[in-house]
Amino acid sequence: MSFTALQSLDVAGKRVLLRCDLNVPIKEGVIRDDGRIRASIPTIKYLLESGASVVIMAHLGRPKGERNPDLTLAPVAHRLGDLLEMPVQFSSEIVGAEVDARKSSLLPRQILLLENIRYEAAETSKDHDERTAFAKQLANGMDLFVSDGFGAVHRKHASVYDIAKQIPHAAGFLVAAEIEVLKKLTDNVDRPYGVVLGGAKVSDKIGVIKNLLSKVDVLAIGGGMLFTFLAAQGHEIGKSLVELDLVEDVKELIKEAKILGVELLLPTDIVVAPLFSADATPTLVDADAIPADQLGLDIGPVTAAAFGAAIEKCHTVFWNGPMGVFEFPNFANGTKVVAESLTKVSGISVVGGGDSAAAVRALGFKDDQFGYISTGGGASLEYLEGKQLPGIEVLENA
C-alpha cells in the first residue's frame, strides 16, 4: 500500500479538512473512554503546529440521518480542547452557508469540530451521486483532506471515501500507523502467531477465521461466539447465545483447523448464570455440562489459564473481542487473564479495537502495556479477512 504521507504536504496557511474517528462511549454526557480522541491528537497537533487551520469531521454512533441529542459531539469538543490545551470551536451545523463562513474565518492554528457527520443522511447513503454532492459541500472552501479516522475506513461514506475525490489528500499518522501494524499481522509474520477471538457472534468473525486459519499457529475462541462452537461439537449450551444457522460452517472450520495443524483452543470450563445480570450468581461448570436453565457469561479459569499460556508463547498475537461480559465483575476474569497474557508477549501484541480496547482500559490496563491498541475493530477485521477497505483504497487511487 502506498499513499501520500502527511509530512510531504505543505499545510502552512492551508485549510485542512480532517476526518477523525471520535466515536467514543458516552453515557449521560460523560465520556467513558477517550482512547480514540487521544489517538487523534498527534495528527491534529502536527497540522496546527505546521500553521494549518483545521476543520474536523467525525461521527458518533448510528443516528441514521436524524439529529439525536444523545449522539452530539459537543462533549467530544470539550474533551478535545482539554487534551490540546486550547479552544476547540464547535459547529452544530455540518454544511451550509453558516459553516462555510466559519471555515473561511478560521485562522491558522485554530480548530473547528463539526457536529456528528451521520446526522446527515447523505453521509451513509448508498447512492453515489448523493454522497458526492454532500462531499462537495464538505470540501467547499477547504484546501486539503487528511484521512485519519481508521475506525471508519471500511465504510464507503462521503466523509471517508468520496471526499478524497474532491481535493488533494493524504493519510494521517493514525491511519498510517494502523496499516503498518496490520501488515505485521499479514506479511512475513514473526511466529508463532496466535489469534484470540471473542465477542457475541460467530457471524461477525467467520470471514476472518476462514482467512486466518491457513496463516496462524494458535486460534483461541471465547466470548458469546464460543457457544456456536460448543453446539457444533454436540454439547448442551443451555440458554447461551448461539447462531444455529452457522453450526455446519463451524463444524467445517473445526475440521479445517485439524487438517492444517492449527492449535484450536476451545473452552473446557464455563462460568454460567441463570440470567444476564451483574447480580446473577455465577457457577462454574464443564463446557460439555452447561445446565439447560443457565447461560454462559465467561470462560472459566482453567480455560483462561490455558489461553494465557498459549498466548505468552507466541511472538505475534492479535486479539479481538472480550472473553465474557467484562462489564460485570463476576464475569470479567477471562477477559482480564487474556489481557494480562498479551502484556507478556515478547513480540507484538495487538488489541483489535472496539470492545477489546474498552475492556483493557476498564480493567485497569494501560495502553503502553500492549504492543498496539487499534482504534478500529471492524476495519481491522475486514483487513485481516482480506477485504479492500474503501477509505484506504481511495487514498491510493484518487
C-alpha positions in Angstrom: 0.0 0.0 0.0 1.2 3.4 -0.8 -0.5 6.8 -0.3 0.6 10.4 0.2 2.4 10.9 3.5 1.1 13.8 5.6 4.6 15.2 6.1 5.0 15.6 2.3 2.3 18.2 2.1 2.8 21.9 2.7 -0.1 22.7 5.1 1.1 26.1 6.3 -1.7 28.6 5.8 -4.0 25.9 4.3 -7.5 25.0 5.4 -7.4 21.3 6.2 -10.5 19.1 6.4 -9.6 16.2 8.7 -11.6 13.0 9.2 -11.1 11.6 12.7 -12.7 8.7 14.5 -14.1 10.2 17.7 -16.7 7.6 18.2 -16.3 7.2 21.9 -18.7 5.7 24.5 -20.7 8.5 26.1 -23.3 8.0 28.9 -25.3 10.9 30.2 -22.9 13.3 28.6 -19.8 11.8 30.2 -17.1 10.2 28.0 -16.3 6.7 29.4 -13.2 6.0 27.3 -11.4 8.8 25.4 -8.9 6.4 23.7 -10.0 7.3 20.2 -9.8 11.0 20.9 -6.2 10.6 22.3 -5.3 8.6 19.2 -6.2 11.5 17.0 -4.1 14.1 18.9 -0.7 13.6 17.0 -2.2 14.4 13.6 -4.2 17.3 14.9 -1.2 18.8 16.7 1.0 18.4 13.7 -1.4 20.2 11.5 -1.9 23.0 14.0 1.8 23.4 14.7 2.5 23.5 10.9 0.3 26.5 10.6 -2.9 24.9 9.2 -6.4 25.8 10.2 -8.3 22.5 10.9 -11.9 21.5 10.4 -12.7 18.1 11.8 -15.4 15.7 10.6 -16.4 12.8 12.9 -19.3 10.6 13.8 -20.8 9.2 17.0 -23.0 6.1 17.0 -25.6 5.5 14.3 -28.1 8.3 14.3 -29.3 7.2 10.8 -29.6 10.6 9.3 -31.5 12.2 12.1 -30.5 14.5 14.9 -30.2 12.7 18.2 -29.2 14.8 21.2 -27.7 11.7 22.8 -25.3 11.4 19.9 -24.0 15.0 19.8 -20.2 15.6 19.6 -20.4 18.6 21.9 -18.8 16.6 24.9 -16.1 15.5 22.5 -15.3 19.1 21.6 -14.8 19.9 25.3 -12.5 16.8 25.8 -10.5 17.6 22.7 -9.9 21.1 23.9 -8.7 19.7 27.3 -6.3 17.4 25.6 -5.0 20.0 23.2 -5.0 22.7 25.9 -6.6 25.2 23.5 -10.1 26.2 22.5 -12.0 24.0 20.1 -14.8 25.7 18.2 -17.9 23.6 17.7 -20.4 23.9 14.9 -23.9 22.5 15.4 -24.3 22.6 11.7 -22.3 20.4 9.2 -22.7 22.0 5.8 -24.3 25.2 4.5 -23.6 29.0 4.4 -23.1 29.4 8.1 -20.5 26.6 8.3 -18.8 27.9 5.1 -18.5 31.3 6.8 -16.9 29.8 9.9 -14.5 27.8 7.8 -13.3 31.0 5.9 -12.9 33.0 9.1 -10.8 30.3 10.7 -7.2 31.5 11.3 -4.1 29.3 11.2 -3.7 27.1 14.3 -7.4 27.3 15.0 -9.7 24.3 15.1 -13.4 23.7 14.3 -15.2 20.5 15.1 -18.4 19.9 13.0 -21.4 18.1 14.6 -22.0 14.4 14.1 -21.5 13.8 10.4 -24.0 11.0 10.4 -26.8 13.4 11.3 -26.8 13.9 7.5 -28.4 11.0 5.7 -26.2 11.7 2.6 -23.1 10.7 4.6 -24.0 7.0 4.6 -26.2 6.9 1.5 -25.7 4.0 -0.9 -26.4 6.5 -3.8 -23.1 7.6 -5.3 -24.4 10.9 -6.6 -26.0 11.8 -3.2 -22.7 11.1 -1.4 -20.7 13.0 -4.0 -22.9 16.1 -3.7 -22.5 16.0 0.1 -18.8 15.5 -0.2 -18.6 18.6 -2.4 -20.4 20.6 0.2 -18.0 19.4 2.9 -15.0 20.3 0.6 -16.3 23.8 0.0 -13.6 26.3 1.0 -11.1 23.6 2.0 -7.6 23.1 0.5 -6.7 19.6 1.7 -8.2 16.5 3.0 -6.5 14.3 5.6 -7.9 10.9 6.4 -7.2 9.8 10.0 -10.4 8.1 11.1 -9.2 4.5 10.8 -12.3 3.1 12.5 -14.4 4.2 9.5 -12.1 3.3 6.6 -14.1 0.1 5.9 -17.1 2.3 5.1 -17.9 3.8 1.7 -19.1 7.0 3.3 -18.9 10.6 2.0 -16.5 11.9 4.6 -14.3 8.8 4.2 -14.4 7.8 0.6 -16.0 10.4 -1.7 -14.3 13.4 -0.1 -10.9 12.2 -1.3 -12.0 12.5 -4.9 -12.7 16.2 -4.4 -9.5 17.8 -3.0 -5.8 16.8 -2.6 -5.4 14.3 0.2 -3.1 12.4 2.5 -3.2 9.8 5.2 -2.9 11.0 8.8 -0.5 9.5 11.3 -3.1 7.2 12.9 -4.2 5.6 9.6 -0.6 5.1 8.5 0.3 3.5 11.9 -2.8 1.2 11.8 -2.0 -0.1 8.3 1.7 -0.6 9.3 0.6 -2.7 12.3 -1.9 -4.7 10.2 0.9 -5.5 7.7 2.8 -7.1 10.6 -0.2 -9.4 11.1 -0.3 -10.5 7.5 3.1 -10.1 5.8 6.2 -12.1 7.0 4.6 -12.7 10.4 7.0 -13.4 13.3 5.9 -16.9 14.5 4.3 -18.5 16.5 1.3 -16.4 15.5 -1.7 -16.5 17.8 -5.2 -15.1 17.3 -7.8 -14.7 20.1 -11.3 -14.0 19.1 -14.3 -13.3 21.2 -17.4 -11.1 21.2 -21.0 -12.0 20.7 -21.4 -13.5 17.3 -19.6 -16.0 15.1 -21.2 -14.3 12.1 -19.1 -11.2 12.8 -15.9 -13.2 12.8 -16.4 -16.2 10.5 -14.8 -14.5 7.5 -11.7 -13.6 9.4 -11.4 -17.1 10.9 -11.6 -18.6 7.4 -8.9 -16.3 6.1 -6.6 -16.6 9.0 -6.8 -20.4 9.5 -4.1 -21.0 7.0 -1.9 -18.3 8.5 -2.0 -18.8 12.3 -0.4 -21.4 14.6 -2.9 -20.9 17.5 -6.5 -19.8 17.4 -8.4 -19.4 20.7 -12.2 -18.9 20.8 -14.1 -17.2 23.6 -17.0 -14.8 24.2 -20.6 -15.4 23.1 -19.4 -16.9 19.8 -17.9 -19.9 21.6 -21.3 -21.5 22.2 -21.9 -22.0 18.5 -18.6 -23.9 18.5 -19.8 -26.0 21.5 -23.1 -26.6 19.7 -21.1 -27.8 16.7 -19.4 -30.3 19.0 -22.8 -31.6 20.1 -22.7 -30.1 23.6 -25.6 -28.7 25.6 -25.4 -24.9 25.7 -28.5 -24.1 27.8 -29.8 -20.6 27.3 -26.5 -19.3 25.9 -26.2 -17.2 22.8 -26.0 -19.3 19.7 -26.3 -19.0 15.9 -27.7 -22.3 14.9 -27.6 -21.4 11.1 -23.8 -21.4 11.4 -23.3 -24.7 13.2 -22.4 -26.6 10.0 -20.0 -23.8 8.9 -18.3 -24.1 12.3 -18.0 -27.8 12.1 -16.1 -27.3 8.8 -13.8 -24.7 10.5 -13.0 -27.2 13.2 -12.2 -29.9 10.6 -10.1 -27.4 8.6 -8.1 -26.4 11.7 -7.2 -30.0 12.4 -6.1 -30.6 8.8 -3.9 -27.5 8.8 -2.4 -28.4 12.2 -3.7 -25.2 13.8 -3.9 -25.4 17.6 -7.6 -24.6 18.0 -8.3 -23.7 21.7 -11.9 -24.0 22.8 -13.2 -23.6 26.4 -13.2 -26.6 28.7 -15.0 -24.8 31.6 -17.6 -22.0 31.5 -18.9 -19.5 34.1 -22.7 -19.7 33.9 -25.7 -17.9 35.5 -29.5 -18.1 35.4 -29.8 -14.7 33.8 -27.9 -11.9 32.1 -27.3 -9.6 35.1 -24.4 -8.1 37.1 -26.1 -9.5 40.2 -26.6 -13.0 38.8 -25.0 -15.8 40.9 -22.1 -17.3 38.9 -21.5 -21.1 38.8 -18.5 -22.9 37.2 -19.3 -25.9 35.0 -17.5 -28.1 32.5 -18.0 -26.8 28.9 -19.9 -30.0 28.0 -22.2 -29.8 31.0 -24.0 -26.5 30.8 -27.4 -26.8 32.6 -30.4 -26.3 30.4 -31.6 -23.3 32.5 -28.3 -21.5 32.6 -26.4 -19.3 30.1 -22.7 -18.9 29.7 -21.2 -15.4 30.5 -17.5 -16.0 30.7 -14.8 -18.6 30.0 -13.7 -20.5 33.1 -10.4 -20.1 35.0 -8.9 -23.3 33.6 -9.7 -22.2 30.0 -8.4 -18.7 30.8 -5.1 -20.1 32.1 -4.7 -22.3 29.0 -5.4 -19.4 26.6 -3.0 -17.3 28.6 -0.2 -19.9 28.5 -0.6 -20.4 24.7 -0.6 -16.6 24.1 2.6 -16.0 26.0 4.5 -18.5 23.9 3.6 -16.5 20.7 5.7 -13.8 19.1 2.7 -12.2 17.3 -0.8 -12.0 18.8 -4.0 -10.4 17.6 -6.9 -10.2 19.9 -10.4 -9.0 19.1 -13.5 -9.5 21.3 -13.9 -9.9 25.1 -14.0 -13.4 26.5 -17.1 -12.7 28.6 -19.3 -10.0 29.9 -16.4 -8.0 31.2 -18.7 -5.1 32.3 -20.0 -7.4 35.1 -17.2 -8.1 37.7 -18.4 -11.7 38.2 -17.8 -12.4 34.5 -14.7 -10.4 33.8 -11.9 -12.8 34.8 -11.5 -14.5 31.4 -11.0 -11.2 29.6 -8.6 -9.9 32.3 -6.4 -13.1 32.1 -6.2 -12.8 28.3 -5.3 -9.1 28.5 -2.7 -9.9 31.1 -1.1 -12.5 28.9 -0.9 -10.1 26.0 1.2 -7.8 28.1 3.8 -10.6 28.4 4.2 -11.3 24.7 7.8 -10.9 23.7 7.0 -9.8 20.1 4.0 -7.7 19.1 0.6 -7.9 20.7 -2.3 -6.1 19.0 -5.6 -5.3 20.8 -8.1 -5.1 18.0 -10.2 -2.1 18.8 -13.8 -1.7 19.8 -14.9 -3.6 22.9 -11.5 -5.1 23.4 -9.8 -1.7 23.7 -12.6 -0.5 26.1 -12.2 -3.7 28.1 -8.5 -3.4 28.7 -8.9 0.2 29.9 -11.9 -0.7 32.0 -10.0 -3.5 33.7 -7.2 -1.2 34.7 -4.6 -1.8 32.0 -2.6 1.0 30.4 -2.2 1.4 26.7 1.6 1.2 26.8 1.4 -2.3 28.3 0.4 -3.6 24.8 2.3 -3.5 21.5 -0.6 -1.7 19.9 -4.2 -0.9 20.6 -6.2 -0.4 17.4 -8.9 2.2 17.1 -10.9 0.2 14.5 -12.3 -3.2 15.4 -14.4 -3.6 12.3 -11.8 -2.1 10.0 -9.1 -4.3 11.4 -11.2 -7.5 11.0 -12.1 -6.7 7.4 -8.4 -6.1 6.6 -7.5 -9.4 8.1 -10.3 -11.0 6.3 -8.6 -9.9 3.1 -11.2 -7.3 2.1 -10.5 -4.0 0.4 -11.0 -1.0 2.7 -12.7 1.7 0.6 -11.2 4.6 2.7 -7.7 3.2 2.2 -8.2 2.2 -1.5 -9.3 5.8 -2.4 -6.2 7.3 -0.8 -4.1 5.2 -3.1 -6.1 5.8 -6.3 -7.9 9.1 -6.1 
